Amino acid sequence: MTVPGAGASHDWRQIAQPSINSIVDNPVEVVRFDPFEELFWVGSSNGKVSGFLPMNQCSRYSAFVVSKLSGVHAIEPTEHVVFSVGDTMLRATTRQGIPLAKYSSPSFERLTASCVLHNTNNTLVLGGRQSRLVQWDFAKECEVRTVEASQPSLMIKYNGTSVFTADDHGNVHVKSAKTFETVHTLNCHGGRILDFDVQGNKLISCGISQNRLKNTDTFMKVYDLRMYRAMAPIPSPLPPRFVRFMPSYCERVAMVYQMHANSTSEMTWIKPAAVRMFDLNSQGNAADLFTDVAQITSFDFSSTKRLIALGTHVGIIQLFSDSDQPPMVNEASKPSMFAAPPAQPPCNFPIDDFSQSLATIPLPFPQDQRPYVSDWPLELARIMYRRTKPPVEHKVVKIMHYAKQVENPRSHTKLKKHNIVPYILEPEEPMIEECSPVDLLEPLAIESPPRIRVSKLYKKRVPPTKSLNVYSSDEETYQWNVTNRLVLQSTFAMNLLANPLVHLIYSLSPLRNSVFRHICDRDSCITCELHFLFAGLQTKPKDGAATLNFAWALARNGVSLQNGSLLDAMHHIVLTTLDDVARKSPEAMSTSSRLERHLKCVRCGALQTVLTETEHLISLDYTAIRKASFCQLIEKAVHLNVTIGTTDEEGGGGGEGARVCEDCGHTSGMECRRKVRELSNVLLIDTNASAPAFLDFWRRQLWTFERRPTDPKRVQPEDPESPSERKSCRFGVDCRKQTTCKFRHATKVDWPSEQAKLLEDVDAEGWRHFIPARIAAQVCEGQLRLTDISDLPDYDEPSAVIYELDAMVDVIGNGEHAVKWTHPVALVRESPVPSTEWTLLNEQLVSRLHGNEARHVDARWKLPVVLAYKRKGFEMAASEPKIPEHYFFIDENLAANGVITPRAVEELPAEGQLVGLDAEFIKIQTGLLEFGGRKVTMRAVGRASCVTREERIIFDDHIRLPDDVDPVDYLTPFSGIVAADLNVNETDKFLSSHKRMLLRMLVLIQRGVTFVGHALHNDFSVMNLHVAEPQIMDTVFLFRMDSQRMLSLRILAQELLGDVIQQGTHDSVVDARYALRVYHKYLELKERQQLNSEIHRIYAIPASSCPSPNPMASPLVISTRRTMRDTNVSGSAPSSM
């Protein structure tokens, strides 16, 4: 057996220089030769492990990911498994890269070292920058022993009898291998130990001296472990970095030394680094192995002492051998497992053998000059100039020496607090520095800021109680609107969350036009419901528009309020709504950007065909981000590089989204990179409110970037409870102890003064915003670059496109650090006046804001959910809502009885013609519209009928009940509907859906017909339809005396026409016909000037003189909406005429 390294230095030569990098240079943290197979393993700082074959030109054997959050600090190959150590975990993997187990424990914190106890064969000792030493049994997969140590264990060695650990103070602790108790401590170096090794009864180490400059020692210390006595140190020409024993016939040592940048050595002939091998006793028979690497990060040699591997800081491994041919790693290695060779095509087979595949026969390439499919396109092979990113200018920083803080000279006297005035300043959180990926998992450790006062214009108002159609006077004023902006009614929780998004879509003309261009007959279509709602908003209803149908569509398209928080529900509503609008109107979407997906096979590295896609919503991603500007956040979301087809941290393919590689033909994962080809005119930014890191990220960024002028009145450490959060006092305004009573009393909010408080600091200095008002976008070779130009009004870059913040949806909280989100609001920029350019829409409260107040966000009470940026100067002509009239005839009977539509209409009523309308209602119950699945009861349309002026039926539809609602009461005495009428299998009626009934009504509204009916506002309210007042003739107001009860249709028909109706049950067709007759009678009485006397005669009839089918209520009184437009008795026509 030859002595390793005994020859001259030229006997050792470099045989390979493999690299572990693909794009970024990652330092090598550990190099380890496999003691069982012909392999050596390399661990990098980005958490990847690679295996190489020294006998096969150092080709890569396998590669796998250990951790995405930390580097690989140690590798321990065993007979069957390779163990890799990260910061907080231990990963077990086969040599082929198949993950077997991932171990984690509370005892695993900042691990850096590991060692296998060979006498036990299944025990692993783990240590690191923690005060614990963990003994892990990988056969039982559990902790055998955890020992609390006074010092960390940065390196661990084992010599068969004792365990040796090195701390960060230059000490080596000798511990018992059975109890892990410290037997002796060797003070080797004054500073940190760089490396040490143990063989038999000898210990050798190298380290750093504890002097003023902490220089590395230019010698190695040797200890005799029999008496724990220091032997003569071994000098070195340069400071050693690694030192190891190389067992042989004599005690031989391998030392790695390297020259530092500030080294003063005059030995210029010495290369930057070298490996020196020499005899320990004589320090002779030396051999130097020089290398040009400036920094060596890891070192190891094979069990045969004929291979040496050096890891560098640029991710390159230098492999040296003592012979031209690569020697063996081990004397007796097990054969490594390789993939089975591909099946070769058959040489021949019988012509009648149909079991053979003809695809297995290789075909030659064509001999002509036709281009191949794999040829690189000529347009991509042209030489062209590609502009590089300009270098970052380094700022000149003055170096200052910190001495100490200025002390109070009176601190030791009685005047230590004299003339010291506490100032009330806005609390500021200390700046958060960039940290390691492990710190991203730790919660934000800051002092809780005080509670902040939220303006009443932002708060969620408690709806006032209503009794007999009159709002209680003991409640706070709920409605206030300083603009002509229409409001939306928040009936249920689903409406409350969805209404701000409706405002945002309606305010953006490209989105609104996309909605108007779509119409279909599919039930629960979100875009169709928006179409119906926007068409109704064109009529500008006075009391606001109801969005119940839109809420039903969201609930039936997967939006659930059963579980989760308000942020989760808002995010789900945003994705569902905007995805549906984009999917239904792709040709008209001006909010879709055109992107290209460049795929690369992770198995063979081949590029795939470029795929083109569109993206209408940019969802922010907070993964592994500690500090970033808003523009950088958008850039990351657009250019998000992901690997599809892989699961967890595995690198193999075959997962969800995997595809067949066009080059190698295997089903594999693909590395996906996106490039921008064209930006849309409207950028919709989804802040991904349901992400786990959403609140922590925004809290961290806002404490750093967001500022507003200091206002001590806004900070309230002990803010009293809002009156809306307390119960009402039972005495109301008559309470004699209102000043001390703990219950809520009637208050009248001064809304103009509340708005003035938000506008008073419009010109104040000190505003800083995280959300930019204006951004400049530049696309260069597929890369998007965004710049915040909010403070640059004169910005003029020809190649940049300027976007301006146009609308946003924010969630509002209670102002505390442990925030509780209550509701969302919408903010729309629509006024040209800078001081009041923004409009705040908070349910029924509409107010003006300036730009600084609108963009100001605070993690305690206001955070964005959706932001819309529109291209500067971009305007789109408004589209008129148009429903094709053929949708009136597409209805089919949903029942199984074969009944056809009541009447085949050849010509629909024209503009101005009269039609009679009546609807019957039922009571239903559902748990889809409230948080937690709370059941609510409401009215629903059970039957709708419409007749012409000649009393011929236009349609008479019974409305089918969906499966997600439960009927509570069919109200048969008042509606004439029984359970069998709405059952698909039992009814003999014409059964339709609510959506198709709405289509018929909207076609009639679009044609401009005039609807005549009794209490039509009730019918339209339950249908959730918005009809212009000129198209409504309501007979309940035609025969109405001021400040008197309202008359029912039954008493009007009996007194005016002499007919008795509604005996036993109601019929909507009969009611629609009699409403037309009563209206004709009204015109007749008005023409003869007998209307006033006839109304007085009817009101003179006692209510008890007419029997009612409902013994609990008078037939003269009906339930309808109270309106300010009451008909006087003078006989003049109502304003709807």
SULWOLIN-V48943 format. One record per backbone hydrogen bond with DSSP energy under -0.5 kcal/mol. NH is the residue of the N-H (numbers start at 0). CO is the residue of the C=O. If there is no record, write none. Layout:
BEGIN
nh=NH co=CO
nh=NH co=CO
END
This chain:
BEGIN
nh=3 co=1
nh=5 co=2
nh=10 co=7
nh=11 co=8
nh=12 co=320
nh=14 co=12
nh=14 co=318
nh=15 co=318
nh=19 co=314
nh=25 co=23
nh=27 co=311
nh=28 co=26
nh=28 co=42
nh=29 co=42
nh=31 co=40
nh=33 co=38
nh=37 co=333
nh=38 co=36
nh=39 co=51
nh=40 co=31
nh=41 co=49
nh=42 co=29
nh=43 co=47
nh=44 co=26
nh=46 co=43
nh=48 co=63
nh=49 co=41
nh=50 co=61
nh=51 co=39
nh=52 co=58
nh=53 co=51
nh=55 co=52
nh=56 co=53
nh=57 co=52
nh=58 co=52
nh=58 co=55
nh=60 co=50
nh=61 co=50
nh=63 co=48
nh=64 co=648
nh=65 co=46
nh=66 co=46
nh=71 co=43
nh=72 co=70
nh=72 co=84
nh=73 co=84
nh=75 co=82
nh=77 co=80
nh=81 co=92
nh=82 co=75
nh=82 co=80
nh=83 co=90
nh=84 co=73
nh=85 co=83
nh=85 co=88
nh=89 co=102
nh=90 co=83
nh=91 co=100
nh=92 co=81
nh=93 co=97
nh=96 co=93
nh=98 co=96
nh=99 co=91
nh=100 co=91
nh=102 co=89
nh=107 co=104
nh=108 co=106
nh=110 co=86
nh=111 co=126
nh=112 co=126
nh=114 co=124
nh=116 co=122
nh=117 co=115
nh=119 co=116
nh=120 co=116
nh=122 co=116
nh=123 co=135
nh=124 co=114
nh=125 co=133
nh=126 co=112
nh=128 co=109
nh=129 co=127
nh=132 co=146
nh=133 co=125
nh=134 co=144
nh=135 co=123
nh=135 co=133
nh=136 co=141
nh=137 co=121
nh=137 co=135
nh=138 co=121
nh=140 co=136
nh=141 co=136
nh=143 co=134
nh=143 co=141
nh=144 co=134
nh=146 co=132
nh=148 co=130
nh=152 co=127
nh=153 co=151
nh=153 co=165
nh=154 co=165
nh=156 co=163
nh=158 co=161
nh=162 co=174
nh=163 co=156
nh=164 co=172
nh=165 co=154
nh=166 co=170
nh=169 co=166
nh=171 co=185
nh=172 co=164
nh=173 co=171
nh=173 co=183
nh=174 co=162
nh=174 co=172
nh=175 co=180
nh=176 co=160
nh=179 co=175
nh=182 co=173
nh=183 co=173
nh=185 co=171
nh=186 co=184
nh=187 co=169
nh=187 co=185
nh=188 co=169
nh=190 co=207
nh=192 co=166
nh=193 co=191
nh=193 co=205
nh=194 co=205
nh=196 co=203
nh=198 co=201
nh=201 co=198
nh=202 co=222
nh=203 co=196
nh=204 co=220
nh=205 co=194
nh=207 co=191
nh=208 co=214
nh=210 co=208
nh=216 co=206
nh=219 co=233
nh=220 co=204
nh=222 co=202
nh=223 co=228
nh=224 co=200
nh=224 co=222
nh=225 co=200
nh=226 co=223
nh=227 co=223
nh=228 co=223
nh=230 co=221
nh=233 co=219
nh=234 co=232
nh=235 co=217
nh=239 co=216
nh=240 co=255
nh=241 co=255
nh=243 co=253
nh=245 co=251
nh=246 co=244
nh=247 co=249
nh=251 co=245
nh=251 co=249
nh=252 co=277
nh=253 co=243
nh=254 co=275
nh=255 co=241
nh=256 co=254
nh=256 co=273
nh=257 co=238
nh=258 co=271
nh=262 co=259
nh=267 co=265
nh=269 co=266
nh=272 co=290
nh=273 co=256
nh=274 co=288
nh=275 co=254
nh=276 co=286
nh=277 co=252
nh=278 co=283
nh=279 co=250
nh=282 co=278
nh=286 co=276
nh=288 co=274
nh=289 co=287
nh=290 co=272
nh=296 co=310
nh=297 co=310
nh=299 co=308
nh=301 co=306
nh=302 co=328
nh=303 co=328
nh=304 co=301
nh=307 co=319
nh=308 co=299
nh=309 co=317
nh=310 co=297
nh=311 co=315
nh=312 co=294
nh=314 co=311
nh=316 co=17
nh=317 co=309
nh=318 co=15
nh=318 co=316
nh=319 co=307
nh=320 co=12
nh=321 co=305
nh=333 co=35
nh=352 co=349
nh=353 co=351
nh=355 co=352
nh=359 co=356
nh=360 co=357
nh=361 co=359
nh=374 co=371
nh=379 co=376
nh=380 co=377
nh=383 co=381
nh=386 co=384
nh=396 co=394
nh=397 co=395
nh=399 co=397
nh=401 co=399
nh=408 co=406
nh=410 co=407
nh=412 co=409
nh=415 co=412
nh=417 co=414
nh=419 co=416
nh=420 co=418
nh=421 co=419
nh=424 co=422
nh=432 co=430
nh=438 co=435
nh=439 co=435
nh=439 co=436
nh=440 co=437
nh=441 co=438
nh=444 co=442
nh=445 co=443
nh=451 co=814
nh=452 co=713
nh=457 co=454
nh=458 co=454
nh=460 co=458
nh=466 co=469
nh=469 co=466
nh=471 co=464
nh=474 co=471
nh=479 co=843
nh=481 co=845
nh=488 co=544
nh=490 co=488
nh=492 co=928
nh=493 co=928
nh=495 co=491
nh=496 co=492
nh=497 co=493
nh=498 co=494
nh=501 co=497
nh=502 co=498
nh=503 co=499
nh=504 co=500
nh=505 co=501
nh=506 co=502
nh=507 co=503
nh=507 co=504
nh=508 co=506
nh=511 co=507
nh=512 co=508
nh=513 co=509
nh=514 co=510
nh=515 co=511
nh=516 co=512
nh=517 co=514
nh=524 co=521
nh=525 co=523
nh=528 co=524
nh=529 co=525
nh=530 co=526
nh=531 co=527
nh=532 co=528
nh=533 co=529
nh=534 co=530
nh=535 co=531
nh=536 co=532
nh=537 co=533
nh=538 co=535
nh=539 co=536
nh=543 co=540
nh=544 co=486
nh=546 co=488
nh=550 co=546
nh=551 co=547
nh=552 co=548
nh=553 co=549
nh=554 co=550
nh=555 co=551
nh=556 co=553
nh=557 co=554
nh=558 co=553
nh=559 co=557
nh=568 co=564
nh=569 co=565
nh=570 co=566
nh=571 co=567
nh=572 co=568
nh=573 co=569
nh=574 co=570
nh=575 co=571
nh=576 co=572
nh=577 co=573
nh=578 co=574
nh=579 co=575
nh=580 co=576
nh=581 co=577
nh=582 co=578
nh=583 co=579
nh=584 co=580
nh=585 co=582
nh=587 co=584
nh=588 co=584
nh=588 co=585
nh=589 co=587
nh=591 co=588
nh=592 co=590
nh=592 co=614
nh=593 co=677
nh=594 co=592
nh=594 co=612
nh=595 co=674
nh=596 co=610
nh=597 co=595
nh=597 co=672
nh=598 co=596
nh=599 co=670
nh=600 co=605
nh=601 co=668
nh=604 co=600
nh=607 co=598
nh=610 co=596
nh=612 co=594
nh=614 co=592
nh=617 co=683
nh=618 co=616
nh=619 co=617
nh=619 co=685
nh=624 co=621
nh=632 co=628
nh=633 co=629
nh=634 co=630
nh=635 co=631
nh=636 co=632
nh=637 co=633
nh=638 co=634
nh=639 co=636
nh=641 co=639
nh=641 co=671
nh=643 co=641
nh=643 co=669
nh=644 co=655
nh=645 co=642
nh=649 co=646
nh=654 co=644
nh=657 co=654
nh=658 co=667
nh=660 co=665
nh=664 co=660
nh=667 co=658
nh=667 co=665
nh=669 co=643
nh=670 co=599
nh=671 co=641
nh=671 co=669
nh=672 co=597
nh=674 co=595
nh=675 co=781
nh=676 co=593
nh=677 co=593
nh=680 co=589
nh=681 co=589
nh=682 co=868
nh=683 co=681
nh=684 co=682
nh=684 co=866
nh=685 co=617
nh=685 co=683
nh=686 co=684
nh=686 co=864
nh=690 co=687
nh=693 co=690
nh=696 co=692
nh=697 co=693
nh=698 co=694
nh=699 co=695
nh=700 co=696
nh=701 co=697
nh=702 co=698
nh=703 co=699
nh=704 co=700
nh=705 co=701
nh=706 co=767
nh=713 co=710
nh=714 co=710
nh=715 co=450
nh=715 co=713
nh=718 co=715
nh=724 co=721
nh=725 co=722
nh=728 co=743
nh=731 co=728
nh=733 co=730
nh=734 co=731
nh=737 co=734
nh=739 co=736
nh=740 co=736
nh=743 co=726
nh=748 co=746
nh=750 co=748
nh=753 co=749
nh=754 co=750
nh=755 co=751
nh=756 co=752
nh=757 co=753
nh=758 co=754
nh=759 co=755
nh=761 co=758
nh=763 co=760
nh=767 co=706
nh=771 co=769
nh=774 co=802
nh=775 co=786
nh=776 co=774
nh=776 co=800
nh=777 co=784
nh=779 co=777
nh=779 co=782
nh=782 co=779
nh=784 co=777
nh=786 co=775
nh=788 co=773
nh=788 co=786
nh=791 co=788
nh=794 co=791
nh=799 co=796
nh=800 co=776
nh=802 co=774
nh=803 co=869
nh=804 co=772
nh=805 co=867
nh=806 co=867
nh=807 co=826
nh=808 co=865
nh=809 co=824
nh=810 co=862
nh=811 co=822
nh=812 co=860
nh=813 co=819
nh=814 co=859
nh=818 co=816
nh=820 co=818
nh=821 co=811
nh=822 co=811
nh=824 co=809
nh=825 co=840
nh=826 co=807
nh=827 co=838
nh=828 co=805
nh=829 co=827
nh=829 co=836
nh=830 co=836
nh=833 co=831
nh=835 co=832
nh=836 co=833
nh=837 co=848
nh=838 co=827
nh=839 co=846
nh=840 co=825
nh=840 co=838
nh=841 co=839
nh=841 co=844
nh=842 co=840
nh=844 co=841
nh=845 co=479
nh=845 co=843
nh=846 co=839
nh=848 co=837
nh=850 co=833
nh=853 co=849
nh=854 co=850
nh=855 co=851
nh=857 co=861
nh=860 co=857
nh=861 co=857
nh=862 co=810
nh=864 co=808
nh=865 co=808
nh=866 co=684
nh=867 co=806
nh=868 co=682
nh=868 co=866
nh=869 co=803
nh=870 co=680
nh=871 co=801
nh=873 co=870
nh=874 co=872
nh=881 co=515
nh=883 co=881
nh=886 co=883
nh=887 co=884
nh=888 co=885
nh=889 co=886
nh=893 co=990
nh=895 co=983
nh=904 co=902
nh=911 co=1007
nh=912 co=909
nh=914 co=1009
nh=915 co=946
nh=916 co=1011
nh=917 co=944
nh=919 co=942
nh=921 co=939
nh=922 co=968
nh=923 co=937
nh=924 co=965
nh=925 co=935
nh=931 co=560
nh=932 co=929
nh=933 co=930
nh=935 co=925
nh=937 co=923
nh=939 co=921
nh=941 co=919
nh=942 co=919
nh=943 co=956
nh=944 co=917
nh=945 co=954
nh=946 co=915
nh=947 co=951
nh=948 co=913
nh=950 co=947
nh=953 co=945
nh=954 co=945
nh=956 co=943
nh=957 co=989
nh=958 co=941
nh=959 co=957
nh=959 co=991
nh=960 co=981
nh=964 co=961
nh=965 co=924
nh=967 co=922
nh=968 co=922
nh=973 co=970
nh=974 co=970
nh=975 co=971
nh=980 co=977
nh=981 co=977
nh=981 co=978
nh=982 co=979
nh=985 co=982
nh=986 co=982
nh=990 co=988
nh=991 co=957
nh=996 co=992
nh=997 co=993
nh=998 co=994
nh=999 co=995
nh=1000 co=996
nh=1001 co=997
nh=1002 co=998
nh=1003 co=999
nh=1004 co=1000
nh=1005 co=1001
nh=1006 co=1002
nh=1007 co=1003
nh=1007 co=1004
nh=1008 co=1003
nh=1009 co=912
nh=1010 co=1008
nh=1010 co=1030
nh=1011 co=914
nh=1012 co=1032
nh=1014 co=1012
nh=1017 co=1014
nh=1018 co=1014
nh=1019 co=1015
nh=1020 co=1016
nh=1021 co=1017
nh=1022 co=1018
nh=1023 co=1019
nh=1024 co=1019
nh=1026 co=1024
nh=1030 co=1027
nh=1031 co=1028
nh=1032 co=1010
nh=1034 co=1012
nh=1034 co=1032
nh=1036 co=1033
nh=1037 co=1033
nh=1038 co=1034
nh=1039 co=1036
nh=1043 co=1040
nh=1051 co=1047
nh=1052 co=1048
nh=1053 co=1049
nh=1054 co=1050
nh=1055 co=1051
nh=1056 co=1051
nh=1056 co=1052
nh=1057 co=1052
nh=1058 co=1052
nh=1060 co=1058
nh=1063 co=1061
nh=1064 co=1062
nh=1065 co=971
nh=1070 co=1066
nh=1071 co=1067
nh=1072 co=1068
nh=1073 co=1069
nh=1074 co=1070
nh=1075 co=1071
nh=1076 co=1072
nh=1077 co=1073
nh=1078 co=1074
nh=1079 co=1075
nh=1080 co=1076
nh=1081 co=1077
nh=1082 co=1078
nh=1083 co=1079
nh=1084 co=1080
nh=1085 co=1081
nh=1086 co=1082
nh=1087 co=1083
nh=1088 co=1085
nh=1089 co=1084
nh=1090 co=1084
nh=1093 co=1089
nh=1094 co=1090
nh=1095 co=1091
nh=1096 co=1092
nh=1097 co=1093
nh=1098 co=1094
nh=1099 co=1095
nh=1100 co=1097
nh=1104 co=1101
nh=1105 co=1102
nh=1106 co=1104
nh=1110 co=1108
nh=1112 co=1109
nh=1116 co=1113
nh=1119 co=1117
nh=1125 co=1123
nh=1130 co=1127
nh=1136 co=1133
END
